[in-house]
Amino acid sequence: MAILTHQSSLQNLTQYTPMRCDTHFITNMSKAAKSFFDHKDISWVSLGSVLEDVRNGVNLGTSLYAMDETTNLYISVSQIKEHGLIEKNQSYLSDDVRSVTGFFELVPGMLLITRSGTIGVALSTDNPSFEFDEYSYIPSGFVITAKIKNGISANMIASYLNLFPVQSYLVAMAAGACQKNLAQPAINALPIPESILDNSTHIQSLFDKYRAEADKIIQDIKTNEIKLTKLKQESANTIIEILSSSS
């Protein structure tokens, strides 16, 4: 077979995405491929085929932070957990935020994905932890947001993204020398079984069963955290009493 040469061959090569072969990529992608994505009997499609208006959240300066609690909640990646939105380190925003260029707020039926810090954690805004009647939710710049095409369950897609092999895939696709970041093209290109997009009732029931069991475990953890906080305070009080009496 003859070898064809072109003067513009170098320019043609720049059209292709470079192949990654770093340790971070290989380690995480091998976890995903060997356990999940190498099943050829599954009909795969790209997640981007059912996503709309994929974009990052809003980067805001501290001048827009409110000194007191408001109904404008600024959502960080540390608050997004697969079981729901948590109140940890909640930042509140003033109403001036609505005049910022690029401002938008979350609505029901959206998909949230953390792109830095804790990479690849997904949450649907249909989760009961969102109270849209009471609050406005503004995603931070380290959160990828997307709307879902009609007829597709945001809860189902979020549950799929939180599976271990899928998260390994997303972690593998994150790039950066120090702090890894997940880019929107990686989300759009993510393979997803076509049957999940068809809202399979069997798969949905499995996800529902998992969430029900997970909620019980999470509640037990919260109960034990309260006990731990109480024990820590009691220990501190006892130590202070001992130190005071010995002085």
C-alpha positions as CSV (number, residue, x, y, z in Angstrom):
1,M,0.0,0.0,0.0
2,A,1.4,3.4,-1.0
3,I,2.1,6.0,1.6
4,L,0.5,9.3,0.7
5,T,2.0,12.6,1.9
6,H,0.5,16.0,2.0
7,Q,2.2,19.3,2.7
8,S,-0.7,20.3,5.0
9,S,-0.5,17.0,7.0
10,L,0.5,18.9,10.2
11,Q,-2.4,21.2,9.9
12,N,-4.8,18.2,9.4
13,L,-3.5,16.6,12.6
14,T,-4.6,19.6,14.6
15,Q,-8.2,18.7,13.9
16,Y,-8.1,15.7,16.1
17,T,-8.3,15.6,19.9
18,P,-5.0,14.6,21.4
19,M,-4.8,11.1,23.0
20,R,-4.1,11.3,26.7
21,C,-1.8,8.7,28.2
22,D,-1.1,10.2,31.6
23,T,-1.3,8.0,34.8
24,H,-4.4,9.9,36.1
25,F,-6.3,9.2,32.8
26,I,-5.2,5.5,32.4
27,T,-5.9,4.6,36.1
28,N,-9.4,6.0,36.2
29,M,-10.4,5.1,32.7
30,S,-9.4,1.4,33.2
31,K,-11.7,1.2,36.2
32,A,-14.6,2.5,34.0
33,A,-13.8,0.5,30.8
34,K,-13.2,-2.9,32.4
35,S,-16.2,-2.9,34.6
36,F,-18.8,-1.1,32.4
37,F,-18.1,0.7,29.1
38,D,-16.6,-2.3,27.3
39,H,-20.0,-4.1,27.1
40,K,-20.6,-4.3,23.4
41,D,-24.1,-5.8,23.8
42,I,-25.4,-2.5,25.2
43,S,-26.7,0.2,22.8
44,W,-24.8,3.4,23.7
45,V,-25.6,7.0,22.8
46,S,-24.0,10.3,23.9
47,L,-25.4,12.1,26.9
48,G,-25.2,15.4,24.9
49,S,-27.9,14.1,22.6
50,V,-30.5,14.7,25.3
51,L,-29.0,17.8,27.0
52,E,-29.8,21.4,26.2
53,D,-28.2,24.7,27.2
54,V,-25.1,23.1,28.8
55,R,-23.1,25.8,30.6
56,N,-21.1,26.5,33.7
57,G,-22.5,28.3,36.6
58,V,-21.9,32.0,37.5
59,N,-18.6,33.3,38.9
60,L,-19.4,36.0,41.4
61,G,-17.3,38.4,43.5
62,T,-17.7,38.6,47.3
63,S,-19.2,42.1,46.9
64,L,-22.5,40.4,46.0
65,Y,-22.5,38.2,49.1
66,A,-25.1,39.2,51.7
67,M,-24.3,39.8,55.3
68,D,-27.6,38.3,56.4
69,E,-29.6,35.3,55.1
70,T,-31.6,36.0,51.9
71,T,-33.6,33.9,49.6
72,N,-30.8,33.9,47.0
73,L,-28.7,30.8,47.6
74,Y,-25.3,30.5,45.9
75,I,-24.6,26.8,45.4
76,S,-21.0,25.5,45.6
77,V,-19.7,22.1,44.6
78,S,-19.3,21.1,48.2
79,Q,-23.0,21.4,48.7
80,I,-23.9,19.1,45.8
81,K,-24.2,15.5,47.0
82,E,-25.7,12.6,45.1
83,H,-28.4,12.2,47.8
84,G,-29.3,15.9,47.7
85,L,-28.3,19.5,48.4
86,I,-26.8,20.2,51.8
87,E,-26.7,23.5,53.7
88,K,-23.0,23.3,54.6
89,N,-21.1,26.6,54.2
90,Q,-24.2,28.2,52.5
91,S,-23.5,31.6,51.0
92,Y,-26.3,34.1,50.5
93,L,-26.5,36.7,47.8
94,S,-28.0,40.2,47.6
95,D,-30.6,41.0,45.0
96,D,-27.9,43.0,43.1
97,V,-26.8,39.6,41.7
98,R,-29.7,39.7,39.2
99,S,-28.1,42.5,37.3
100,V,-24.8,40.7,36.8
101,T,-24.0,39.7,33.2
102,G,-24.7,36.0,32.6
103,F,-26.9,35.7,35.6
104,F,-29.3,32.7,35.7
105,E,-31.0,30.6,38.3
106,L,-31.8,27.0,38.5
107,V,-35.3,25.6,37.7
108,P,-36.8,22.2,38.2
109,G,-35.8,19.4,35.8
110,M,-32.2,20.5,35.4
111,L,-29.0,18.4,35.8
112,L,-26.1,19.6,38.0
113,I,-22.6,18.2,37.7
114,T,-19.6,19.2,39.8
115,R,-16.6,20.0,37.5
116,S,-13.9,20.7,40.1
117,G,-13.1,19.7,43.6
118,T,-15.4,16.7,43.9
119,I,-15.5,15.8,40.2
120,G,-18.5,14.3,38.5
121,V,-21.1,14.3,41.3
122,A,-24.5,14.7,39.8
123,L,-27.8,16.0,41.2
124,S,-31.2,16.7,39.7
125,T,-33.0,19.8,40.7
126,D,-36.1,17.6,41.0
127,N,-34.5,16.3,44.2
128,P,-36.7,17.1,47.2
129,S,-33.9,19.1,48.8
130,F,-34.7,22.0,46.4
131,E,-37.4,24.3,47.7
132,F,-38.2,26.5,44.7
133,D,-41.2,28.0,46.3
134,E,-38.9,29.5,49.0
135,Y,-35.5,30.1,47.4
136,S,-33.7,31.1,44.3
137,Y,-30.7,28.9,43.5
138,I,-27.7,30.3,41.7
139,P,-25.0,27.8,40.7
140,S,-21.3,28.7,41.2
141,G,-18.8,28.7,38.3
142,F,-17.5,25.2,39.3
143,V,-20.9,23.6,38.6
144,I,-22.0,22.5,35.1
145,T,-25.7,22.9,34.5
146,A,-27.9,21.5,31.7
147,K,-31.6,21.3,30.8
148,I,-33.0,17.9,29.8
149,K,-35.0,17.3,26.7
150,N,-38.7,16.6,27.2
151,G,-39.6,13.1,28.2
152,I,-36.2,12.3,29.8
153,S,-36.0,12.0,33.6
154,A,-33.3,14.3,35.2
155,N,-33.4,12.0,38.3
156,M,-32.6,9.0,36.1
157,I,-29.6,10.6,34.4
158,A,-28.3,11.9,37.7
159,S,-28.5,8.4,39.2
160,Y,-26.6,7.0,36.2
161,L,-23.8,9.6,36.5
162,N,-23.4,8.7,40.1
163,L,-22.6,5.1,39.4
164,F,-19.0,4.2,40.3
165,P,-17.8,3.3,36.7
166,V,-19.4,6.5,35.3
167,Q,-17.8,8.7,37.9
168,S,-14.4,7.0,37.2
169,Y,-14.9,7.9,33.5
170,L,-15.6,11.5,34.4
171,V,-12.7,11.8,36.8
172,A,-10.4,10.3,34.1
173,M,-11.7,13.0,31.6
174,A,-10.9,15.8,34.0
175,A,-7.7,17.7,33.1
176,G,-5.4,20.1,34.8
177,A,-1.9,20.1,36.3
178,C,-2.9,20.8,39.9
179,Q,-6.6,21.0,40.3
180,K,-8.5,18.9,37.9
181,N,-11.4,20.4,36.0
182,L,-14.2,18.6,34.0
183,A,-15.0,20.3,30.7
184,Q,-18.5,20.5,29.0
185,P,-17.4,18.4,26.0
186,A,-16.6,15.5,28.3
187,I,-20.1,15.6,29.6
188,N,-21.6,15.8,26.1
189,A,-19.5,12.9,24.9
190,L,-20.3,10.6,27.9
191,P,-21.7,7.3,26.8
192,I,-25.1,6.4,28.3
193,P,-27.2,3.3,27.6
194,E,-30.1,4.1,25.3
195,S,-32.4,2.1,27.6
196,I,-31.9,4.5,30.4
197,L,-33.0,7.4,28.2
198,D,-36.1,5.4,27.4
199,N,-36.9,5.7,31.2
200,S,-36.8,2.0,31.8
201,T,-39.1,1.2,34.7
202,H,-37.0,-1.7,35.9
203,I,-33.8,0.4,36.1
204,Q,-35.8,3.3,37.6
205,S,-37.0,0.9,40.3
206,L,-33.5,-0.2,41.1
207,F,-32.3,3.5,41.4
208,D,-35.4,4.2,43.7
209,K,-34.5,1.2,45.9
210,Y,-30.9,2.4,46.2
211,R,-31.9,5.9,47.1
212,A,-34.4,4.6,49.7
213,E,-31.7,2.5,51.4
214,A,-29.1,5.3,51.0
215,D,-31.5,7.8,52.7
216,K,-31.7,5.5,55.7
217,I,-28.0,5.2,56.0
218,I,-27.6,9.0,55.6
219,Q,-30.1,9.6,58.4
220,D,-28.1,7.3,60.6
221,I,-25.0,9.2,59.8
222,K,-26.7,12.5,60.7
223,T,-27.9,11.1,64.0
224,N,-24.4,9.9,64.9
225,E,-22.9,13.2,63.9
226,I,-25.2,14.9,66.3
227,K,-24.2,12.5,69.0
228,L,-20.5,13.1,68.2
229,T,-20.9,16.9,68.4
230,K,-22.6,16.5,71.8
231,L,-19.9,14.2,73.1
232,K,-17.2,16.6,71.9
233,Q,-18.8,19.5,73.7
234,E,-19.3,17.5,76.9
235,S,-15.6,16.4,76.8
236,A,-14.5,20.0,76.3
237,N,-16.7,21.1,79.3
238,T,-15.3,18.4,81.5
239,I,-11.7,19.3,80.6
240,I,-12.4,23.0,81.4
241,E,-13.9,22.0,84.8
242,I,-10.8,19.8,85.6
243,L,-8.4,22.6,84.6
244,S,-10.4,25.2,86.6
245,S,-10.5,23.1,89.7
246,S,-6.8,22.3,89.6
247,S,-5.7,25.9,89.3
